[in-house]
Amino acid sequence: MVGYELYRGGVLLGVIEHTDEDFPWHLGRFVPGPGFDDVASLFELEAALLSGGRAGWDESAWRKVREEIDGPGLRLVECDSGRTLERPLIHIQLHDAWWR
């Protein structure tokens, strides 16, 4: 299995074990690190906006949350190769992660 580390700025948010593909998305199991506590509410809000749980789709609200998530330099680093994906479009809900 391929593993990834998710960083925001210099803070490790957690580790993702890549489990499957659903083109164009990669799917994985997210194991949060201590740094995730500070941004968990942003990912929860984004998930709610995506599901329409906040009175329907509001693209401007979603973009604002994404900017907050991405702002300090969100990146996904492949553990084996060190290959880095800058500003991945990643969604985290509980222990599920999907990105492209």
Secondary structure in CASP SS format (residue, H / E / C, confidence):
PFRMAT SS
TARGET T0000
AUTHOR 0000-0000-0000
METHOD secondary structure of the structure
MODEL  1
M C 1.00
V C 1.00
G E 1.00
Y E 1.00
E E 1.00
L E 1.00
Y E 1.00
R E 1.00
G C 1.00
G C 1.00
V E 1.00
L E 1.00
L E 1.00
G E 1.00
V E 1.00
I E 1.00
E E 1.00
H E 1.00
T E 1.00
D E 1.00
E E 1.00
D E 1.00
F C 1.00
P C 1.00
W E 1.00
H E 1.00
L E 1.00
G E 1.00
R E 1.00
F E 1.00
V E 1.00
P E 1.00
G C 1.00
P H 1.00
G H 1.00
F H 1.00
D H 1.00
D H 1.00
V C 1.00
A H 1.00
S H 1.00
L H 1.00
F H 1.00
E H 1.00
L H 1.00
E H 1.00
A H 1.00
A H 1.00
L H 1.00
L H 1.00
S H 1.00
G C 1.00
G C 1.00
R C 1.00
A C 1.00
G C 1.00
W C 1.00
D C 1.00
E H 1.00
S H 1.00
A H 1.00
W H 1.00
R H 1.00
K H 1.00
V H 1.00
R H 1.00
E H 1.00
E H 1.00
I H 1.00
D H 1.00
G C 1.00
P C 1.00
G C 1.00
L E 1.00
R E 1.00
L E 1.00
V E 1.00
E E 1.00
C C 1.00
D C 1.00
S C 1.00
G C 1.00
R C 1.00
T E 1.00
L E 1.00
E E 1.00
R C 1.00
P C 1.00
L C 1.00
I E 1.00
H E 1.00
I E 1.00
Q E 1.00
L C 1.00
H C 1.00
D E 1.00
A E 1.00
W E 1.00
W E 1.00
R C 1.00
END
